[in-house]
Amino acid sequence: MAVIAHADGLLLSDVADHIGTITLNNVAKHNALTPGMWEAMHDVLAAWADDADVRVVLLTGAGGKAFISGADISAFGTPRGDKDDWEARTRAWRVAVGRFPKPVVASIRGWCLGGGMAVAMQADIRIASDISRFGIPAGRLGLAYDLDMISQLVAVVGAAQARMLLFSADRIDAAEAARIGVVQKVVPDAELDGVVATLLARIAANAPLALAAMKIGMPAPAQGDPVAMGAAVKLCLASEDFAEGRLAFKEKREPAFRGK
C-alpha cells in the first residue's frame, strides 16, 4: 500500500506485511503534535481497528532527532486548538492509542517529551535508541496533564518515579528511562530500525485472535478523581502562569511564575 499523507503531510501512514506504520512528520518542529496530527492518528487507528490486514502498529518519528517533542503549544488559541476543549479532545485521541485492539510498538529516537511521553506510554512496547531523551516539562510551562496520563505514568514507572519526573520536569537519558520502566529496551542508534523491524515481523506472524485476546487482558491504570483533576487542568490552562510558560518557551528564557 502507498504511503498516505494526513494533516497536510504532518502525519503519514502505510501498511505492508501486516504492519501498519504511523510516522509523525512535523520535522521542522521536532514532530510536535498539532491538533490535526492528533486527529489524524485517531482516524487512522480507527480505520485499522477492523482491518484484518493490519496485525500490529508501529509509531515512529521522522527526521532522526525526535519521536515526539511534545504538543505544539503554538496551536493553542487557533480554532482547532482552543484551550477550552484541548484537554478533552487530546485525552480522547490519546486514549484511543491505548485502547487500540492490536499490539502497538513505539520506536523512539531522539526527543520524547511531554505529549510524546503520553503517546509512548499508551504503546504496548517501547524500544528506544541510546541517543533518546525523555521528560515531562509541564511544570516549566504552567501546564497540567489530565488524570489518565498521570495514572498511566504511575502504572508504567511507579508512583515514586512519576513524582520525580513530574515535579522536577527534568530530562533523562535512555539508560535511565529503561531503568525506571519508561522503555522496555534500549539499543544502539544504528541498530534501532533493525531491532524494531524484527520484533514487528515476529508479532505480525502470530495469531491475530490470540494477540487480540492478550490485549484485552492488559490491565488499565489506576483511577483517581476525574472531576477534580479535570477542574485542575482547566485552571492551569486558563492561568497567567500558562501564558507565561508559553511566552518563556517561545523567547527561550526561564519562566517567572506567580501562581495565578
Secondary structure, 3 states (H helix, E strand, C coil): CCCEEEHHHCEEEEEECCEEEEEECCHHHCCCECHHHHHHHHHHHHHHHCCCCCCEEEEEECCCCEEECCECHHHCCCHHHCHHHHHHHHHHHHHHHHCCCCCEEEEECCEEECHHHHHHHHCCEEEEECCCEEECCHHHHCCCCCHHHHHHHHHHHCHHHHHHHHHHCCEEEHHHHHHHCCCCEEECHHHHHHHHHHHHHHHHCCCHHHHHHHHHCCCCCCCCCHHHHHHHHHHHHCCHHHHHHHHHHHHCCCCCCCCC
